[in-house]
Amino acid sequence: MADLGTSFSGGMLHNGWPSPFHDYASTIMPRTMPDVLRYSEMLLMSNGVYRMSLQRVLSYFITDIEIGGKEASSEERDRWAEFLRSVLNASLMLYTVGMDFLTYGNSFTALMLPFRRYVSCPKCSLEVTIAEAHDNPQFAFKWSIPQISARCPHCGFQGVWHDLQRPPHDRRTGELDGVKVIRYSPHFMDILWDPSTHDTAYIWKIPATDRRTIQEGRLFHLERAPWEFVEAVANNQNILFDRDYVFHMKEDTLAGIFNRGWGIPRSLTNFKHTHYVQVLHRYNEAIAMDYVMPFRLLTPAPRPGAGLGEVADPLLSVNLGNFRGNVNRMLMEHRRDPATWHALPFPVHYQVLGGEARQLAPRELLDQGLDMLLNSIGSPVEFYKGTLTLQSAPVALRLFESTWNPLVTSLNAFLRWVVTRVAQLFSWQQVTAKLSRVTHVDDINRQMALLQLMLNRVVSPSTGLKALGINYRDETRQAFEDERFQSEELDKLRTELEGTGIGPAMSQGVVPAAGQPAVGQPSAGQPAGAPAAGSGQPAAAPDVIADVVSQMGPNAPVSLQDVEQAAQAIGDRLLSLSDSERTSQLIRLKRMHPLLHSAVRSYLDNVRQRARATGQQMVLSQQYGAAA
């Protein structure tokens, strides 16, 4: 890393003035990568505003995950979506990895597969799990790194079962629930970097606590630690990871900074701003401890002297020990009983010292420092405080999204790496995974445009309904489930009404009103063969529905205006029917065209609402006159 303090902060300018870069912050700026990592960690854990601003930025961009792939079927995509959601908990995974990236400027992750460790007798090849050998006294299990010694209950062999030349048998369990994303601390990582090709390799410096747990042979760690880690601990070595085993997400910096493959956290770029804010916090703390609570003081007051105009000094005539005792006793009695009366044989002065914290606290300077800090890390103050106005939100958020585009790109690259690794390890169909585009600033006009394009079959239903937050596949499955439920209920109703003459009418989609004969049956006093009473009007409505639906077939492009006109035509006809007949026709229409059914229901509700308002106005006018 470039030593800015040596290059620009020290020395004098040619005209004799000191360098403006030689300030207090430059004297304590971290110079090495370990110091930078520790400083970034400390800043996030101690500054709540800085931490919350990064959390809000990250949460803004973590959206739903889109699973794609031309060769992947819908079932394969659903399996991937369920795996990312339930097994890896993708939202939380992206959040934790993203916080590492924003804090340290680096994130080191690996994919760990579940396995079960077995030990076997070298003589008779008896094989058991290491947990069974450890817990069963018959095996006399003994661990002396890197040797596993035991006694075979089958053949009686006692001695070394496994060592570095004959490692235990680790077998994958094949359980998806055991797949984990492991995050490695950047404090224990080292990077091998080639300056000519910029290729990197990653070394994990095993922490002392992990080495000690393996050396002591604790079963919990012997079951789970990869044997390569055990070998490294036995040989007092570190771990050099294979190529593509670790995914390194880093925040790139300028080409002139010699960072040797490391990412540079943005906290270092804004070091002077954070230092300035911390200085203000420090002095605010001192002011709060010393100047907020005033210091109250009681002193004996001067009294008139013997002569005219003379004033007696209380120090000459008052025993100050008795004065202090009397005042303390009076204060104690007041605390026990605030309503009690007190008396002193001499006057006193009450004086307040301190309490001027409001005048001393640099509130405006602190607010200015926080605003500069938030803006410098890419989190606008209005976004952090939630004060974006409706007029400025779209433009401001679009600019905000463009500024943080590297974050979204890095998270998508991490998702692709996870999907690729899982597909290779489990022989799954390769798919693509990425975060959905942020839609917080999309307005109603864009949603209506997408719905219009969907009705004209320019975009797919999945794309059109996504603007409303609706999953087309889930809704299709739910619609089929509702249809199945409705059919079952209608079958139950037909079974109950068999023999009453209503069942055959329901099978044709028409339910007669109460007190009316079924369709196709003569009423009382009506000759057989004559048309059923009241059958003219109900028969016309189904014809209108059938005609309109046939014009709006599944292959015919329609617009929202066409849907509204068709809904008005059908709604006007249905309003002339009875409630039961209208209900049966709506059920029939829902089966034939769900979208048109929703539009008709909306039109009927509007008509009823206008009718209620008109009727209410007429009643008020008749009773109270036109002025009502």
C-alpha positions in Angstrom: 0.0 0.0 0.0 1.2 3.5 -0.7 2.4 5.4 2.3 0.5 8.6 1.9 1.7 9.9 5.2 5.4 9.9 4.0 4.6 11.2 0.6 2.3 14.1 1.3 1.6 14.5 5.0 5.1 15.4 6.1 7.5 18.2 5.2 6.9 21.8 4.1 5.7 23.2 0.8 7.9 25.3 -1.3 6.5 28.6 0.1 7.2 27.6 3.7 3.6 26.8 4.6 3.0 23.3 6.2 1.3 20.7 4.1 -2.5 20.7 4.5 -2.4 16.9 4.4 -0.3 16.8 7.5 -3.2 16.6 10.0 -3.9 14.7 13.2 -5.7 11.9 11.3 -2.7 11.2 9.0 -0.5 10.5 12.0 -2.6 7.4 13.2 -3.8 6.2 9.8 -3.2 2.4 9.5 -0.3 1.4 7.3 -0.4 -2.4 7.0 -3.2 -4.7 5.9 -3.6 -6.4 9.3 -4.0 -2.9 10.9 -6.6 -2.0 8.2 -8.6 -5.1 8.9 -8.6 -4.5 12.6 -9.5 -0.8 12.2 -12.4 -1.7 9.8 -13.8 -4.2 12.3 -13.5 -1.9 15.2 -15.2 0.9 13.3 -18.2 -1.2 12.5 -18.6 -2.6 16.0 -18.3 0.7 17.7 -20.0 3.2 15.4 -23.8 2.4 15.2 -24.5 5.0 12.5 -21.8 3.5 10.2 -23.0 0.0 10.8 -26.7 0.7 10.3 -26.0 2.7 7.1 -24.1 -0.3 5.6 -26.9 -2.7 6.7 -29.6 -0.6 5.0 -27.6 -0.3 1.8 -27.1 -4.1 1.7 -30.7 -4.9 2.6 -31.9 -2.6 -0.2 -30.2 -4.7 -2.8 -30.9 -8.2 -1.5 -34.0 -9.1 -3.5 -35.5 -12.4 -4.7 -33.2 -14.8 -6.6 -34.0 -15.5 -10.2 -33.2 -19.0 -11.4 -32.6 -19.3 -15.1 -31.1 -21.6 -17.7 -32.3 -22.5 -21.2 -31.8 -26.2 -20.7 -33.2 -26.4 -17.2 -36.9 -27.5 -16.8 -39.3 -25.8 -14.5 -39.0 -28.7 -12.0 -35.3 -28.3 -12.0 -35.5 -24.6 -11.4 -38.0 -25.2 -8.5 -35.6 -27.7 -7.0 -32.8 -25.1 -7.1 -35.0 -22.4 -5.7 -36.0 -24.6 -2.8 -32.4 -25.6 -2.1 -31.2 -22.0 -2.0 -34.2 -20.9 0.2 -34.4 -23.8 2.7 -31.0 -25.3 2.8 -28.6 -22.4 2.3 -31.0 -19.7 3.5 -29.8 -17.6 0.6 -31.1 -14.2 1.9 -29.2 -14.5 5.2 -26.2 -16.0 3.4 -26.0 -13.0 1.1 -26.4 -10.6 4.0 -23.6 -12.1 6.1 -21.2 -12.4 3.1 -22.1 -8.9 2.0 -21.4 -7.4 5.5 -18.0 -9.1 5.5 -17.4 -7.5 2.0 -18.5 -4.0 3.1 -16.6 -4.1 6.4 -13.3 -5.7 5.5 -13.3 -5.0 1.7 -12.8 -8.8 1.5 -14.9 -11.9 1.9 -13.5 -15.5 1.9 -16.1 -18.3 1.6 -16.1 -22.0 0.9 -18.7 -24.7 0.4 -18.5 -27.5 3.0 -20.1 -30.9 2.2 -21.3 -33.2 5.0 -19.3 -36.3 5.5 -19.1 -39.1 8.1 -15.7 -40.4 9.3 -15.1 -44.1 9.7 -12.1 -46.0 11.3 -11.2 -49.6 10.4 -9.1 -52.3 11.9 -6.0 -52.8 9.7 -6.1 -56.6 10.4 -9.7 -57.7 9.9 -11.0 -54.5 8.2 -13.8 -54.1 10.8 -15.2 -50.6 10.2 -17.2 -48.4 12.6 -17.7 -44.6 12.9 -15.2 -42.7 14.9 -17.9 -41.7 17.4 -18.8 -45.4 18.0 -15.1 -46.3 18.5 -14.6 -43.3 20.8 -17.6 -43.9 23.0 -17.5 -47.8 23.2 -15.1 -48.9 26.0 -14.5 -52.2 24.1 -12.4 -50.3 21.5 -10.1 -48.6 24.1 -9.9 -45.6 21.7 -6.8 -43.4 22.0 -5.8 -40.3 20.2 -2.2 -39.1 19.9 -2.0 -36.7 17.0 -1.9 -37.9 14.3 -2.4 -41.5 15.3 -5.7 -43.3 16.2 -5.1 -46.4 18.3 -7.8 -48.9 19.3 -8.5 -52.5 20.1 -10.6 -54.5 17.7 -13.4 -56.5 19.4 -13.6 -58.8 16.4 -10.1 -60.0 16.0 -8.4 -58.7 19.1 -5.8 -56.5 17.3 -4.6 -53.6 19.4 -2.4 -50.9 18.0 -2.4 -48.0 15.5 -5.4 -48.0 13.2 -4.8 -44.7 11.3 -2.0 -42.2 10.9 -0.8 -39.8 8.2 0.0 -42.7 5.9 -3.3 -44.5 6.5 -5.9 -41.8 7.0 -9.5 -42.6 8.2 -12.3 -43.1 5.6 -14.4 -40.0 5.0 -17.6 -40.6 3.1 -20.1 -38.1 1.9 -23.5 -38.6 3.4 -25.4 -37.1 0.4 -27.7 -35.1 2.7 -28.4 -31.7 1.3 -29.3 -30.3 4.7 -25.6 -30.6 5.7 -24.3 -28.4 3.0 -22.9 -25.2 4.5 -21.2 -22.0 3.3 -18.2 -21.4 5.5 -16.8 -17.9 6.0 -13.1 -17.6 6.9 -11.9 -14.7 9.0 -9.6 -12.4 6.9 -7.4 -12.0 10.0 -6.2 -15.6 9.4 -6.0 -15.5 5.6 -2.9 -14.9 3.5 -2.8 -14.4 -0.3 -0.2 -15.6 -2.8 -0.3 -13.1 -5.6 1.5 -13.1 -8.9 2.3 -9.5 -10.2 2.5 -10.6 -13.8 -0.8 -12.5 -14.2 -2.6 -11.3 -11.0 -3.4 -14.9 -10.2 -4.0 -15.7 -6.5 -3.9 -18.6 -4.2 -5.2 -18.6 -0.6 -3.6 -19.8 2.6 -5.5 -20.3 5.8 -3.4 -19.8 8.9 -5.0 -22.2 11.4 -5.9 -20.3 14.6 -4.2 -21.5 17.8 -7.6 -22.4 19.4 -8.4 -24.7 16.4 -5.0 -26.3 16.6 -5.4 -27.0 20.3 -8.8 -28.6 20.0 -7.5 -31.0 17.3 -4.4 -31.8 19.3 -6.5 -32.6 22.4 -8.6 -35.0 20.3 -12.0 -33.7 21.2 -14.6 -36.0 19.5 -16.7 -33.1 18.3 -13.8 -31.7 16.3 -12.4 -35.1 15.2 -15.7 -35.9 13.6 -15.9 -32.7 11.6 -12.5 -31.4 10.8 -11.3 -32.4 7.3 -8.3 -34.8 7.6 -6.2 -32.2 5.7 -6.6 -29.9 8.7 -5.5 -32.6 11.0 -2.4 -33.3 8.9 -1.5 -29.6 8.8 -1.8 -29.4 12.6 0.3 -32.5 13.1 3.0 -31.0 10.8 2.7 -27.5 12.3 1.7 -26.2 8.9 -1.0 -24.0 7.4 -3.6 -24.9 4.7 -3.2 -24.0 1.0 -6.6 -24.2 -0.6 -7.2 -25.8 -4.0 -8.1 -23.6 -6.9 -11.7 -22.5 -6.9 -12.2 -23.9 -3.4 -12.4 -20.4 -1.9 -14.4 -17.6 -3.4 -12.8 -14.2 -2.7 -15.1 -11.3 -3.0 -13.0 -8.1 -2.8 -13.4 -4.4 -3.2 -11.0 -3.4 -6.0 -9.0 -0.2 -5.8 -6.7 1.9 -8.0 -4.1 0.1 -10.0 -1.4 2.2 -8.5 -2.0 0.9 -5.0 0.2 -2.1 -4.3 -2.4 -4.2 -2.4 -1.1 -7.7 -3.4 -4.5 -9.2 -4.2 -6.3 -7.8 -1.2 -9.4 -5.6 -1.4 -9.2 -2.2 0.2 -12.3 -1.4 2.5 -14.0 1.9 2.0 -13.5 2.7 5.7 -9.9 3.3 4.9 -10.8 5.8 2.2 -13.0 7.7 4.6 -10.5 7.4 7.5 -10.2 11.1 8.1 -14.0 11.6 8.1 -14.5 8.8 10.7 -11.6 10.2 12.7 -13.3 13.6 12.7 -16.6 12.2 13.9 -14.9 10.1 16.6 -13.1 13.2 17.9 -16.5 15.0 18.2 -18.0 12.0 19.9 -15.1 11.9 22.4 -15.5 15.5 23.4 -19.3 15.1 23.5 -18.8 12.3 26.0 -16.5 14.5 28.2 -19.1 17.3 28.1 -21.9 14.9 29.0 -20.0 13.6 32.0 -19.0 17.0 33.4 -21.5 19.6 32.2 -24.9 18.0 31.9 -25.8 17.7 35.6 -25.3 21.0 37.4 -23.4 21.2 40.7 -25.6 22.6 43.4 -24.0 24.6 46.3 -25.3 26.0 49.6 -23.2 28.7 51.3 -23.9 30.9 54.3 -25.1 34.3 53.2 -23.5 37.6 54.5 -25.5 39.2 57.3 -25.9 42.9 58.3 -23.2 44.1 60.7 -23.5 46.1 64.0 -23.0 49.4 62.3 -25.0 51.1 59.6 -24.1 49.7 56.2 -21.7 47.2 57.6 -21.8 43.5 56.4 -20.6 40.7 58.7 -18.5 38.0 57.1 -20.2 34.6 57.9 -16.7 33.0 58.1 -16.1 35.1 61.3 -19.2 34.3 63.1 -20.5 30.9 61.9 -19.1 27.5 62.8 -18.8 26.0 59.3 -18.7 22.4 60.7 -22.1 23.0 62.3 -23.3 24.7 59.2 -22.4 21.7 57.0 -24.0 19.3 59.5 -27.2 21.2 59.7 -27.5 21.5 55.9 -26.8 17.8 55.3 -29.3 16.8 58.0 -31.9 19.1 56.4 -31.3 17.5 53.0 -31.6 13.9 54.4 -34.9 14.8 56.1 -36.2 16.4 52.8 -35.4 13.2 50.9 -37.3 11.1 53.4 -40.3 13.5 53.6 -40.4 16.1 50.8 -43.4 17.8 52.5 -41.6 18.5 55.8 -40.7 22.0 57.0 -37.1 23.0 57.6 -35.5 25.8 59.5 -32.0 27.2 59.7 -30.8 29.8 62.2 -29.1 31.8 59.4 -29.7 32.7 55.8 -28.0 30.7 53.0 -27.2 31.3 49.3 -28.1 28.7 46.7 -25.7 28.5 43.7 -25.7 26.3 40.6 -22.4 25.5 38.9 -22.1 23.8 35.5 -25.1 22.6 33.4 -24.1 24.5 30.3 -23.7 21.3 28.2 -26.2 22.6 25.6 -24.0 25.6 24.9 -20.8 23.5 24.8 -21.9 20.4 22.8 -21.0 20.8 19.1 -24.2 19.4 17.8 -24.1 21.2 14.5 -20.5 20.0 14.0 -21.5 16.4 14.8 -24.4 16.4 12.4 -22.2 17.8 9.7 -19.5 15.2 10.4 -22.1 12.4 10.2 -23.5 13.7 7.0 -20.1 13.9 5.4 -19.3 10.3 6.6 -22.6 8.9 5.2 -22.1 10.6 1.9 -18.5 9.5 1.6 -19.4 5.8 2.0 -22.1 6.0 -0.6 -25.2 6.1 1.7 -27.1 9.4 1.1 -28.3 11.1 4.3 -31.9 11.2 3.0 -31.8 7.4 2.4 -30.4 6.7 5.8 -32.9 8.9 7.6 -35.8 7.9 5.3 -36.6 11.4 4.3 -36.6 11.0 0.5 -39.5 13.0 -1.0 -41.8 11.5 -3.6 -40.5 13.9 -6.3 -36.8 13.3 -5.8 -36.9 9.6 -4.8 -36.9 8.0 -8.4 -33.9 10.0 -9.6 -32.0 9.8 -6.3 -32.5 6.0 -6.0 -31.5 5.4 -9.6 -28.3 7.3 -9.0 -27.9 5.4 -5.7 -28.4 2.0 -7.4 -25.8 2.9 -10.1 -23.3 3.9 -7.4 -23.6 0.5 -5.7 -23.6 -1.5 -8.9 -20.3 -3.2 -8.0 -21.9 -4.6 -4.8 -24.7 -6.3 -6.8 -22.2 -7.6 -9.4 -20.1 -9.2 -6.6 -23.2 -10.8 -4.9 -24.3 -12.2 -8.3 -20.8 -13.6 -8.9 -20.9 -15.3 -5.5 -24.3 -16.8 -6.3 -23.0 -18.1 -9.6 -20.0 -19.7 -7.8 -22.3 -21.4 -5.3 -24.6 -22.8 -8.0 -21.7 -24.0 -10.1 -20.0 -25.8 -7.1 -23.3 -27.5 -6.1 -24.0 -28.6 -9.6 -20.5 -30.1 -9.9 -20.7 -31.9 -6.5 -24.2 -33.3 -6.8 -24.3 -33.7 -10.6 -27.3 -31.3 -10.9 -28.4 -29.5 -14.0 -26.4 -26.3 -14.4 -28.6 -23.2 -14.0 -28.0 -19.4 -13.6 -28.8 -17.5 -10.4 -28.9 -13.8 -9.9 -30.6 -11.2 -7.7 -33.8 -9.7 -9.2 -33.7 -6.1 -10.2 -34.6 -3.6 -7.5 -38.1 -2.4 -8.1 -38.7 0.0 -5.1 -39.0 3.1 -7.4 -41.2 1.5 -10.0 -44.5 3.4 -10.3 -48.0 2.4 -11.3 -47.5 3.4 -14.9 -44.8 0.8 -15.4 -47.0 -1.9 -13.8 -50.0 -1.0 -16.1 -47.7 -1.0 -19.1 -46.5 -4.5 -18.2 -50.1 -5.7 -17.7 -51.0 -4.3 -21.1 -48.1 -6.0 -22.8 -49.1 -9.2 -21.0 -52.7 -9.0 -22.3 -51.3 -8.4 -25.9 -49.0 -11.4 -25.4 -45.9 -9.4 -25.9 -44.5 -10.4 -22.5 -45.1 -13.6 -20.6 -47.6 -13.8 -17.7 -44.7 -14.4 -15.3 -43.1 -11.1 -16.3 -46.3 -9.2 -16.3 -47.6 -10.4 -12.9 -44.1 -10.0 -11.3 -44.6 -6.3 -11.4 -47.5 -6.7 -8.9 -45.5 -9.1 -6.7 -47.5 -12.2 -8.0 -45.9 -15.4 -8.9 -47.7 -16.7 -12.0 -46.8 -20.4 -11.4 -48.0 -20.3 -7.8 -51.2 -18.5 -8.8 -51.8 -21.0 -11.6 -51.4 -23.9 -9.1 -53.7 -22.1 -6.7 -56.3 -21.5 -9.4 -56.4 -25.2 -10.3 -56.7 -26.0 -6.6 -59.6 -23.6 -6.2 -61.3 -25.1 -9.3 -60.9 -28.6 -7.8 -62.4 -27.4 -4.5 -65.3 -25.7 -6.3 -66.0 -28.8 -8.4 -66.0 -31.0 -5.3 -68.4 -28.6 -3.5 -70.7 -28.5 -6.6 -70.7 -32.3 -6.7 -71.7 -32.4 -3.1 -74.6 -30.0 -3.7 -75.8 -31.9 -6.7 -75.9 -35.1 -4.6 -77.9 -33.4 -2.0 -80.4 -31.9 -4.5 -80.9 -35.1 -6.6 -84.6 -35.8 -7.0 -85.6 -32.2 -6.5 -85.3 -31.2 -10.1 -82.6 -28.7 -9.4 -79.7 -31.0 -10.0 -80.1 -31.3 -13.8 -80.3 -27.5 -14.0 -77.1 -27.0 -12.1 -75.3 -29.4 -14.4 -76.1 -26.9 -17.2 -74.6 -24.0 -15.1 -78.0 -22.4 -14.1 -79.4 -22.4 -10.6 -83.1 -21.3 -10.4 -84.1 -18.8 -7.8 -86.0 -19.8 -4.7 -89.6 -20.5 -5.5 -89.0 -20.9 -9.3 -89.1 -24.1 -11.2 -85.9 -25.7 -12.6 -85.0 -24.9 -16.2 -86.8 -27.2 -18.6 -89.7 -28.0 -16.1 -93.2 -26.5 -16.4 -94.5 -24.5 -13.5 -97.7 -25.3 -11.7 -100.7 -24.6 -14.0 -98.5 -24.4 -17.1 -99.1 -26.9 -19.9 -96.3 -29.3 -20.6 -94.1 -28.3 -23.6 -94.6 -24.6 -22.9 -91.5 -22.5 -22.2 -90.7 -22.2 -18.6 -91.8 -19.0 -16.9 -89.1 -16.5 -16.7 -86.8 -18.6 -18.9 -86.4 -16.0 -21.6 -84.2 -13.6 -19.7 -81.9 -16.1 -18.1 -81.3 -17.8 -21.4 -80.1 -14.6 -23.0 -77.4 -13.9 -20.4 -75.5 -17.1 -21.1 -75.6 -16.3 -24.8 -74.0 -12.9 -24.2 -71.3 -14.5 -22.1 -70.6 -17.1 -24.7 -70.4 -14.6 -27.5 -68.1 -12.2 -25.6 -65.8 -15.0 -24.4 -65.6 -16.5 -27.9 -64.4 -13.1 -29.2 -61.8 -12.9 -26.4 -60.4 -16.4 -26.9 -57.0 -17.4 -25.6 -55.3 -16.7 -28.8 -56.9 -13.3 -29.5 -54.9 -10.2 -28.3 -57.0 -7.8 -26.2 -56.5 -4.5 -24.4 -57.7 -3.2 -21.1 -60.3 -1.1 -22.9 -61.7 -4.2 -24.6 -61.9 -6.0 -21.3 -63.7 -3.1 -19.7 -66.3 -2.8 -22.5 -67.0 -6.6 -22.4 -67.4 -6.5 -18.6 -69.8 -3.6 -19.0 -71.9 -5.5 -21.6 -72.1 -8.7 -19.5 -72.6 -6.8 -16.2 -75.6 -4.8 -17.6 -77.2 -8.1 -18.6 -76.5 -9.8 -15.3 -78.0 -7.0 -13.3 -81.5 -8.0 -14.7 -81.2 -11.5 -13.2 -82.0 -12.7 -9.7 -79.3 -13.1 -7.2 -79.1 -16.9 -7.6 -79.1 -16.7 -11.4 -76.5 -14.0 -11.3 -74.3 -16.1 -9.1 -74.5 -19.1 -11.3 -73.6 -17.1 -14.4 -70.6 -15.6 -12.6 -69.4 -19.1 -11.7 -69.8 -20.1 -15.3 -67.9 -17.0 -16.5 -65.0 -17.6 -14.0 -64.5 -21.1 -15.6 -64.5 -19.7 -19.1 -62.4 -16.5 -18.6 -61.0 -15.6 -15.1 -59.8 -12.2 -16.1 -63.1 -11.1 -17.6 -64.8 -12.5 -14.5 -62.7 -10.2 -12.3 -63.6 -7.2 -14.4 -67.3 -8.1 -14.3 -67.3 -8.4 -10.6 -65.5 -5.0 -10.3 -68.1 -3.4 -12.6 -71.0 -4.8 -10.6 -69.5 -3.5 -7.4 -69.1 0.0 -8.9 -72.7 -0.1 -10.1 -74.0 -1.1 -6.7 -72.0 1.6 -5.0 -73.3 4.3 -7.3 -76.8 3.0 -6.8 -76.5 3.2 -3.0 -75.1 6.7 -3.2 -77.9 7.8 -5.6 -80.6 6.3 -3.4 -79.2 7.9 -0.3 -79.2 11.3 -2.0 -82.8 10.8 -3.2 -84.0 10.0 0.3 -82.2 13.0 1.8 -83.6 15.3 -0.9 -87.2 14.1 -0.3 -87.0 14.4 3.5 -84.9 17.5 3.9 -85.2 19.3 0.6 -82.8 20.0 -2.2 -80.3 21.6 0.2 -79.6 18.2 1.7 
